[in-house]
Amino acid sequence: MGILPKRKKEKGVNKMKRIDNRDLLSDFSPERRKSSVRSILSSLRSSTQNFVSITLASKQISTVEAVNHMFCGLGGINLTYLPQMYLQIGIVPCLGISFFYCLLHPIVVLNIIKKKTVLSNEAEKNLNTIGAIEYLIEGSYLWLQYWMSCIRRLITIFTVSYHLAICIYLVNYLTQLLVLVMGYKNFIAASELTLIMFLVPLTIITNIKNLHGITITSAIANVSMLVAVIIFFFKCVTIKPDWQKIDYFKNMKDIPIFIYLTVTHVWPTCLFLVIEERMYMPEHFGGLRGVFCTSYFLTIISDTVVSIAAAFMFSTFQDEVNPGATLPDYMLTCAIISSCLFKYPLHFYVCVVSLWQNHLHARVPANLRAGWPNLILRVFLNSTVVAFVLFLPFTNKIFQIIQIISCCCLGLILPAMLNIVHNLIRDKRSLIFSLTLNLILIVTGVVTMIISIMGELSNNKQTFVANWTTTSEIMKTPL
């Protein structure tokens, strides 16, 4: 039996470099296109939700404040992309993005709280103050999350920043849950509770440096979500509404808007479940395939079911708290509450899986790199536009309308054009799809803006005026 000849090594060829080069040139890969579609759908979903929510709540907020909410939804940061962006584009661009967003976001949140606390109806005051606390908690998390990602690149320490981000997110979610379910009536109490609850998970989670830490924290999020649902349904069932007092046919024109909100909330989830399955490879969730996608899908469905069911169950408050409330009003209220209960575990999954996959792989896959030019422009536009709308509140109706139209053109058309150019370079099919989605987005925004403006003009409401109260007065305002 002869000896096989030795293979000659190819001179000047590095296999790892070949793989990396092919990966860098994978602009036309199906994963890259699917990731781009997912990013567009995520922006479309958040925008349409905010548009419809503005229409439903047009009785309580003004046109300029509605535009604030609209752009917060349009330029919202996708937690899937930003934590790993620094691996692809470097530390300097990420520091710039974090600077723009983190500099303006606390000021935006503070002004939202100032506006939310000035409401005549007591029930609406409670609901909107809860929303303001949610803005503040989520904003503080985003601030720390972005800067911790940048610091992690600078000092090359993975464990501390990674588990600190997980810990902050869990604490914020649990605090939000306690504020909603147990009924804390003071913002200072909720803040102190956040600080107290921060110490215990910090000492536990930061000491977990292996794979089991992901499973433990995921289990905590799942159990918390399950407990929230049980308590929520228990409170709804014990109310025992009087079905005779419900006027089902009052303002039925708002029902299609709520149905539209529900549809836009669910159908993108059904559409990119397969894409999520490919992107995140959730083998570490107990070794089962599809756990992340199943949790995502069940979360959205449960959110919708809880909103509809609680809307009917809370209808007993029609004569006691808000005599003029209709069924769509209760649906919107319950949708906001259930969204607070469900979205934190969902975002927790997205953030944790993305960061963990980046830790396991030496380089970022091409399907996770797609869409970062859009993200950069959206972050910049969102920060500047929201600041422009907040800090230049015109009292004249004509100037308000001009300001809104200019902001819509700046915030909607430029990201749409960026999507067009970005997709034109890669694929014509992606270009057509992007054009269609952006056209729907722009039309929806314009229609909602017109409805909101016409509603204000017809009802002769007071124009938007910023409420410059002090921070101490805000803190003393009870829920």
C-alpha positions as CSV (number, residue, x, y, z in Angstrom):
1,M,0.0,0.0,0.0
2,G,1.6,3.2,-1.2
3,I,2.0,6.4,0.7
4,L,-0.3,9.2,-0.5
5,P,1.6,12.3,-1.7
6,K,1.4,15.3,0.6
7,R,-0.7,18.2,-0.6
8,K,1.1,21.3,-1.6
9,K,0.1,24.3,0.5
10,E,-1.2,27.2,-1.5
11,K,1.2,30.1,-1.0
12,G,-0.2,33.4,0.0
13,V,-3.8,32.1,0.6
14,N,-5.5,32.4,3.9
15,K,-8.7,30.5,4.3
16,M,-10.1,32.6,7.0
17,K,-9.4,35.7,4.9
18,R,-11.3,34.1,2.0
19,I,-14.3,33.4,4.1
20,D,-14.3,36.9,5.5
21,N,-14.0,38.5,2.1
22,R,-16.9,36.5,0.8
23,D,-18.9,37.4,3.8
24,L,-18.1,41.1,3.3
25,L,-19.3,40.9,-0.3
26,S,-22.5,39.1,0.6
27,D,-24.7,42.1,-0.2
28,F,-26.9,40.1,-2.5
29,S,-27.4,37.2,-0.1
30,P,-31.0,36.2,0.9
31,E,-30.2,36.7,4.6
32,R,-29.1,40.3,3.9
33,R,-32.3,41.1,2.0
34,K,-34.5,39.4,4.6
35,S,-32.8,41.4,7.4
36,S,-33.4,44.6,5.5
37,V,-37.1,43.6,5.0
38,R,-37.3,42.9,8.7
39,S,-35.9,46.3,9.6
40,I,-38.4,48.1,7.3
41,L,-41.3,46.1,8.7
42,S,-40.3,46.9,12.3
43,S,-40.2,50.6,11.5
44,L,-43.5,50.4,9.7
45,R,-45.2,48.5,12.5
46,S,-44.0,50.9,15.2
47,S,-45.0,53.9,13.0
48,T,-48.5,52.6,12.2
49,Q,-49.2,51.8,15.8
50,N,-48.3,55.3,16.9
51,F,-50.3,56.8,14.0
52,V,-53.5,54.9,15.0
53,S,-52.9,55.5,18.7
54,I,-52.7,59.2,18.0
55,T,-56.1,59.0,16.1
56,L,-57.7,57.2,19.0
57,A,-56.3,59.5,21.6
58,S,-56.9,62.7,19.7
59,K,-59.4,63.9,22.3
60,Q,-56.7,64.2,24.9
61,I,-53.6,65.4,23.1
62,S,-52.8,68.2,20.7
63,T,-51.5,68.1,17.2
64,V,-47.9,68.9,18.1
65,E,-47.8,66.4,20.8
66,A,-49.3,63.8,18.4
67,V,-46.4,64.6,16.0
68,N,-44.0,64.0,18.9
69,H,-45.4,60.5,19.4
70,M,-45.4,59.9,15.7
71,F,-41.7,60.6,15.3
72,C,-40.8,58.7,18.5
73,G,-42.4,55.7,16.8
74,L,-40.9,56.4,13.4
75,G,-37.3,56.9,14.5
76,G,-37.5,54.4,17.4
77,I,-34.2,52.5,17.9
78,N,-34.3,48.9,17.1
79,L,-32.6,47.2,20.0
80,T,-31.5,44.3,17.7
81,Y,-29.0,46.4,15.7
82,L,-27.4,49.1,17.8
83,P,-25.6,46.9,20.4
84,Q,-23.5,45.2,17.7
85,M,-23.1,48.2,15.4
86,Y,-19.8,49.1,16.9
87,L,-18.4,45.7,15.8
88,Q,-19.0,46.7,12.2
89,I,-18.5,50.5,11.9
90,G,-16.2,51.2,14.8
91,I,-16.4,53.1,18.0
92,V,-16.4,56.7,16.7
93,P,-19.7,56.5,14.7
94,C,-21.4,54.7,17.7
95,L,-20.2,57.4,20.1
96,G,-21.7,60.0,17.7
97,I,-25.0,58.1,17.6
98,S,-25.1,57.7,21.3
99,F,-24.3,61.3,21.8
100,F,-27.1,62.6,19.6
101,Y,-29.7,60.3,21.1
102,C,-28.6,60.3,24.7
103,L,-28.2,64.1,24.8
104,L,-31.8,64.8,23.6
105,H,-33.7,61.8,25.0
106,P,-33.7,62.8,28.7
107,I,-34.9,66.3,27.8
108,V,-37.6,64.8,25.6
109,V,-38.7,62.5,28.4
110,L,-38.8,65.3,30.9
111,N,-41.0,67.4,28.7
112,I,-43.3,64.5,28.0
113,I,-43.7,64.1,31.8
114,K,-44.4,67.8,32.2
115,K,-47.2,67.6,29.6
116,K,-48.6,64.3,30.7
117,T,-49.2,65.5,34.3
118,V,-51.5,68.3,33.3
119,L,-54.9,66.6,32.5
120,S,-58.4,67.3,33.7
121,N,-59.7,63.8,33.9
122,E,-58.3,61.8,36.8
123,A,-58.4,58.5,35.0
124,E,-56.6,59.8,32.0
125,K,-54.0,61.5,34.3
126,N,-53.3,58.1,35.9
127,L,-52.9,56.4,32.6
128,N,-50.7,59.1,31.0
129,T,-48.5,59.4,34.1
130,I,-47.8,55.7,33.9
131,G,-46.9,56.2,30.3
132,A,-44.5,59.0,31.3
133,I,-42.8,56.7,33.9
134,E,-42.5,54.1,31.2
135,Y,-40.8,56.7,28.9
136,L,-38.4,57.6,31.7
137,I,-37.5,54.0,32.6
138,E,-37.1,53.0,29.0
139,G,-35.0,56.1,28.3
140,S,-32.7,55.5,31.2
141,Y,-32.2,51.9,30.0
142,L,-31.4,53.1,26.5
143,W,-28.9,55.6,27.8
144,L,-27.0,53.0,29.8
145,Q,-27.3,50.3,27.2
146,Y,-25.8,52.4,24.4
147,W,-23.0,53.8,26.5
148,M,-22.2,50.4,28.0
149,S,-21.9,49.0,24.5
150,C,-19.4,51.7,23.6
151,I,-17.4,51.3,26.8
152,R,-17.3,47.6,26.3
153,R,-15.5,48.2,23.0
154,L,-13.1,50.6,24.6
155,I,-12.0,48.7,27.7
156,T,-12.7,45.2,26.1
157,I,-14.5,43.9,29.2
158,F,-17.4,41.8,28.1
159,T,-18.9,40.3,31.3
160,V,-19.5,43.4,33.4
161,S,-21.2,45.6,30.7
162,Y,-23.2,42.7,29.3
163,H,-24.7,41.5,32.5
164,L,-25.2,45.1,33.7
165,A,-27.3,45.7,30.7
166,I,-29.4,42.6,31.5
167,C,-29.7,43.6,35.1
168,I,-30.9,47.1,34.3
169,Y,-33.5,45.8,31.9
170,L,-34.8,43.2,34.3
171,V,-35.0,45.8,37.1
172,N,-36.8,48.3,34.9
173,Y,-39.3,45.7,33.8
174,L,-40.1,44.5,37.4
175,T,-40.4,48.1,38.6
176,Q,-42.8,48.8,35.7
177,L,-44.8,45.7,36.6
178,L,-45.0,46.7,40.3
179,V,-46.0,50.2,39.5
180,L,-48.9,49.0,37.2
181,V,-50.1,45.9,39.2
182,M,-49.5,46.8,42.8
183,G,-50.5,50.5,42.4
184,Y,-47.6,52.6,43.7
185,K,-49.0,56.2,43.8
186,N,-45.9,58.2,43.9
187,F,-43.1,58.5,41.4
188,I,-40.4,58.9,44.1
189,A,-41.5,55.6,45.6
190,A,-41.1,53.9,42.2
191,S,-37.7,55.5,41.8
192,E,-36.5,54.3,45.2
193,L,-37.9,50.9,44.5
194,T,-35.8,50.8,41.3
195,L,-32.6,51.6,43.3
196,I,-33.3,49.0,45.9
197,M,-34.2,46.3,43.4
198,F,-31.1,47.2,41.3
199,L,-28.7,46.0,44.0
200,V,-29.8,42.4,44.4
201,P,-29.9,41.4,40.7
202,L,-26.7,43.2,40.1
203,T,-24.8,41.1,42.6
204,I,-26.4,37.9,41.2
205,I,-26.3,38.4,37.5
206,T,-22.9,39.9,37.2
207,N,-21.4,36.9,38.8
208,I,-22.9,34.5,36.2
209,K,-20.2,34.2,33.5
210,N,-21.3,31.1,31.6
211,L,-24.1,30.0,29.4
212,H,-26.5,29.3,32.2
213,G,-26.9,33.0,32.9
214,I,-28.9,33.4,29.8
215,T,-31.3,30.6,30.7
216,I,-31.8,31.9,34.2
217,T,-32.5,35.5,33.2
218,S,-34.8,34.3,30.4
219,A,-36.7,32.2,32.9
220,I,-37.1,35.2,35.2
221,A,-38.6,37.3,32.4
222,N,-41.0,34.5,31.4
223,V,-42.2,33.9,34.9
224,S,-42.7,37.6,35.5
225,M,-44.7,37.9,32.3
226,L,-46.9,34.9,33.4
227,V,-47.5,36.4,36.8
228,A,-48.4,39.7,35.3
229,V,-51.0,38.0,33.0
230,I,-52.5,36.1,35.9
231,I,-52.8,39.1,38.1
232,F,-54.1,41.2,35.3
233,F,-56.9,38.7,34.4
234,F,-57.7,38.2,38.1
235,K,-58.3,41.9,38.5
236,C,-60.4,42.0,35.4
237,V,-62.6,39.1,36.4
238,T,-63.2,40.4,39.9
239,I,-64.6,43.7,38.5
240,K,-67.8,42.0,37.3
241,P,-68.9,44.7,34.8
242,D,-72.5,45.7,34.3
243,W,-73.2,44.7,30.7
244,Q,-76.5,46.6,30.7
245,K,-74.8,50.0,30.9
246,I,-72.4,49.6,27.9
247,D,-73.4,51.6,24.8
248,Y,-71.9,49.4,22.2
249,F,-73.0,51.6,19.3
250,K,-71.7,54.9,20.5
251,N,-68.8,56.2,18.3
252,M,-68.6,52.9,16.4
253,K,-66.5,54.7,13.8
254,D,-63.5,54.3,16.1
255,I,-63.8,50.5,16.0
256,P,-62.2,50.0,12.6
257,I,-59.3,52.1,13.7
258,F,-58.7,49.8,16.6
259,I,-59.0,46.8,14.3
260,Y,-56.5,48.4,12.1
261,L,-54.1,48.9,15.0
262,T,-54.5,45.2,16.0
263,V,-53.9,44.0,12.4
264,T,-50.7,46.1,12.0
265,H,-49.6,44.9,15.4
266,V,-49.8,41.2,14.5
267,W,-49.2,40.7,10.7
268,P,-45.6,41.7,10.6
269,T,-44.9,39.2,13.4
270,C,-46.4,36.4,11.4
271,L,-44.4,37.5,8.4
272,F,-40.9,37.5,9.7
273,L,-41.1,34.6,12.2
274,V,-39.0,32.5,9.8
275,I,-36.5,35.4,9.5
276,E,-36.1,35.6,13.3
277,E,-35.5,31.9,13.4
278,R,-32.6,32.2,11.0
279,M,-31.1,35.3,12.5
280,Y,-30.9,34.4,16.2
281,M,-30.3,30.6,16.1
282,P,-31.8,30.2,19.6
283,E,-30.2,26.8,20.5
284,H,-29.2,28.1,23.9
285,F,-32.8,28.4,25.1
286,G,-32.9,24.9,26.5
287,G,-31.6,23.4,23.2
288,L,-35.0,23.9,21.5
289,R,-35.4,25.4,18.1
290,G,-37.9,28.2,17.6
291,V,-38.3,29.2,21.3
292,F,-37.6,32.8,20.5
293,C,-40.0,33.0,17.6
294,T,-42.7,31.1,19.6
295,S,-42.3,33.5,22.5
296,Y,-42.4,36.5,20.2
297,F,-45.6,35.3,18.5
298,L,-47.4,34.3,21.7
299,T,-46.5,37.7,23.2
300,I,-48.1,39.7,20.5
301,I,-51.2,37.4,20.3
302,S,-51.6,37.5,24.1
303,D,-51.2,41.3,24.1
304,T,-54.0,41.6,21.6
305,V,-56.3,39.2,23.5
306,V,-55.7,40.8,26.8
307,S,-56.4,44.2,25.3
308,I,-59.8,43.1,23.9
309,A,-60.9,41.1,26.9
310,A,-59.9,43.8,29.4
311,A,-61.7,46.4,27.4
312,F,-65.0,44.7,28.0
313,M,-64.2,43.9,31.6
314,F,-63.1,47.4,32.5
315,S,-66.3,48.8,31.1
316,T,-67.9,48.9,34.6
317,F,-66.0,52.1,35.1
318,Q,-68.1,53.8,32.5
319,D,-70.3,55.6,35.0
320,E,-67.9,55.8,37.9
321,V,-64.7,57.2,36.5
322,N,-65.3,58.5,32.9
323,P,-69.0,58.8,32.0
324,G,-68.2,59.8,28.4
325,A,-65.9,56.9,27.7
326,T,-66.8,54.5,24.9
327,L,-65.7,51.0,24.2
328,P,-62.8,52.0,21.9
329,D,-61.5,54.2,24.7
330,Y,-61.3,51.3,27.1
331,M,-59.7,49.2,24.4
332,L,-57.0,51.8,23.9
333,T,-56.5,52.1,27.7
334,C,-56.1,48.4,28.2
335,A,-53.9,48.1,25.1
336,I,-51.5,50.6,26.6
337,I,-51.4,48.8,30.0
338,S,-51.0,45.3,28.5
339,S,-48.3,46.7,26.2
340,C,-46.3,47.8,29.3
341,L,-46.7,44.3,30.7
342,F,-45.7,42.4,27.6
343,K,-43.1,44.4,25.7
344,Y,-40.3,44.3,28.2
345,P,-39.8,40.5,28.1
346,L,-40.0,40.7,24.3
347,H,-37.3,43.4,24.1
348,F,-35.3,41.5,26.7
349,Y,-35.2,38.5,24.5
350,V,-34.1,40.5,21.4
351,C,-31.3,42.3,23.3
352,V,-30.0,39.3,25.1
353,V,-29.9,37.0,22.1
354,S,-28.2,39.6,19.9
355,L,-25.5,40.4,22.4
356,W,-24.9,36.7,23.2
357,Q,-24.6,35.8,19.5
358,N,-22.0,38.6,19.1
359,H,-20.1,37.2,22.0
360,L,-20.0,33.7,20.5
361,H,-19.0,34.7,17.0
362,A,-15.7,36.5,16.4
363,R,-17.3,38.5,13.6
364,V,-20.8,39.8,13.0
365,P,-22.7,37.8,10.4
366,A,-23.7,39.7,7.3
367,N,-27.4,39.4,8.0
368,L,-26.9,41.4,11.2
369,R,-25.0,44.1,9.5
370,A,-27.8,45.1,7.1
371,G,-29.6,48.4,7.6
372,W,-27.1,50.3,9.7
373,P,-27.0,53.3,7.3
374,N,-30.8,53.6,7.7
375,L,-30.4,53.3,11.5
376,I,-27.8,56.1,11.6
377,L,-30.0,58.5,9.7
378,R,-33.1,57.6,11.6
379,V,-31.4,58.2,15.0
380,F,-30.1,61.6,13.8
381,L,-33.5,62.7,12.3
382,N,-35.5,61.4,15.3
383,S,-33.3,63.4,17.8
384,T,-33.3,66.6,15.8
385,V,-37.0,66.5,14.7
386,V,-38.3,65.7,18.2
387,A,-36.1,68.4,19.7
388,F,-37.4,70.9,17.0
389,V,-41.0,70.0,17.8
390,L,-40.6,70.1,21.5
391,F,-38.6,73.3,22.0
392,L,-40.3,75.4,19.3
393,P,-44.0,75.1,20.2
394,F,-45.9,77.6,18.1
395,T,-49.2,78.9,19.4
396,N,-50.4,80.0,16.0
397,K,-52.4,77.4,14.0
398,I,-50.9,78.3,10.7
399,F,-47.4,78.0,12.0
400,Q,-48.3,74.7,13.7
401,I,-49.5,73.2,10.5
402,I,-46.3,74.5,8.6
403,Q,-44.1,73.0,11.3
404,I,-45.9,69.7,11.2
405,I,-45.7,69.4,7.4
406,S,-42.0,70.3,7.4
407,C,-41.3,67.7,10.1
408,C,-43.2,65.1,8.2
409,C,-41.2,65.8,5.1
410,L,-37.9,65.7,7.0
411,G,-38.7,62.6,9.0
412,L,-40.5,60.5,6.4
413,I,-39.2,61.3,3.0
414,L,-35.5,61.3,3.8
415,P,-35.4,57.8,5.4
416,A,-37.6,56.6,2.5
417,M,-35.1,58.0,0.0
418,L,-32.3,56.4,1.9
419,N,-34.0,53.0,1.7
420,I,-34.6,53.6,-2.0
421,V,-30.9,54.3,-2.8
422,H,-29.7,51.5,-0.5
423,N,-31.9,48.9,-2.0
424,L,-31.4,50.1,-5.6
425,I,-27.7,49.3,-5.3
426,R,-28.5,45.7,-4.2
427,D,-31.7,44.4,-5.7
428,K,-34.6,45.6,-7.8
429,R,-37.1,43.5,-5.9
430,S,-36.0,45.0,-2.6
431,L,-36.4,48.4,-4.2
432,I,-40.1,47.7,-5.2
433,F,-40.8,46.3,-1.7
434,S,-39.2,49.3,0.0
435,L,-41.0,51.8,-2.2
436,T,-44.4,50.1,-1.4
437,L,-43.8,50.1,2.3
438,N,-42.5,53.6,2.4
439,L,-45.4,54.8,0.3
440,I,-47.8,53.2,2.8
441,L,-45.9,54.8,5.7
442,I,-46.0,58.3,4.2
443,V,-49.7,58.0,3.2
444,T,-50.6,56.8,6.7
445,G,-48.7,59.6,8.3
446,V,-50.3,62.3,6.1
447,V,-53.8,60.9,6.6
448,T,-53.4,60.7,10.3
449,M,-51.9,64.2,10.4
450,I,-54.9,65.6,8.5
451,I,-57.4,63.8,10.8
452,S,-55.6,65.1,13.9
453,I,-55.5,68.7,12.5
454,M,-59.1,68.6,11.4
455,G,-60.2,67.2,14.7
456,E,-58.6,70.1,16.5
457,L,-59.9,72.7,14.1
458,S,-63.5,71.4,14.4
459,N,-63.5,71.1,18.2
460,N,-61.8,74.5,18.7
461,K,-59.4,73.1,21.2
462,Q,-56.7,75.1,22.8
463,T,-53.3,75.0,21.1
464,F,-50.3,73.3,22.4
465,V,-48.4,75.2,25.1
466,A,-45.5,73.6,26.9
467,N,-46.0,73.3,30.7
468,W,-42.7,74.4,32.2
469,T,-43.2,73.1,35.7
470,T,-40.3,72.3,38.0
471,T,-38.9,68.9,38.4
472,S,-39.9,68.8,42.1
473,E,-43.5,69.5,41.3
474,I,-43.5,66.7,38.7
475,M,-42.0,64.3,41.3
476,K,-44.7,65.2,43.8
477,T,-47.5,64.6,41.4
478,P,-49.3,61.4,42.4
479,L,-50.5,58.8,39.9
